[in-house]
Amino acid sequence: MSETSILDKLKDMVKLLENSLVDAEKLVSKGNNRSGIRVRKNMQDIRKKAKDVRNLVQLIKKDN
C-alpha cells in the first residue's frame, strides 16, 4: 500500500516539475509574473510531497 503511494507521489512531483519548467520559461522569456507565482506554488507542493515520501520510506524501513 505505501509503495504505491510513494510511486504516485513521485509521479505527481515529476508532473509538477514539468509544469514548472514551462512556467519558468514563460517567466524568463516573457516576464509573465503569473507564471512565477505558479512556479513558486508548484515548488511548495513538491516540498510537501517530498516530505510525505520521506516519511513513508521511513515507515517502510521500520517495518522491515
N, C-alpha and C positions, 0 to 999 in steps of 0.2 A: 504494500500500500504506500509506504513512504517513498519507495524507489520511484514509483510512477509520479508521485507528487514532485519529487526532485526534478525529474525529467521535464515535467510540464512547466515548472517554474523556470528552468534553464531555457526552454524553448521560448517562453514569454520574454525572458531577458534578451534573447537574441533578436526577437521581433522589435522590441523597444529600441535596441541599439541600431538596427537597420533604419527604423523610422527617424531616429535621432540624427543619423548620418545625413539623410535627405534634408531634414530641417536645418542642420548645421550648415550645409551647403547653401541653402537659401539665405541664412543669416549672413554668412560671409560674402556671398556674391551679390546679393541684392539689398542687404541691410534690413531684412524683414525681421522686425522686433518680435512679432508674434511667434516666429519660428524659434527664436531664442528662448521664449517662455516655454514652448513645448519641449525643447531640449532639456531645460532645467527640470521640468516636471518628470520627464522620462528618466532622467538620472536619479531623481529621488525615488521613483518607483523601482528602478533597478536595484538601488541600495536596499530597499525594504525586502525585495525578493531574494537578494543575496544573503541577507541576514537569516531569512527563513530557511534557505538551503543549508546554510552553515549549521543551524540548529537541528535540522532533520538529519544531516550527516552525523552529528554528534550522537543523536538518539540511536541511529543505526549502529554506530561503533560501540555504544554501551551495551546494546542488545547482543552483540556477537561476542 
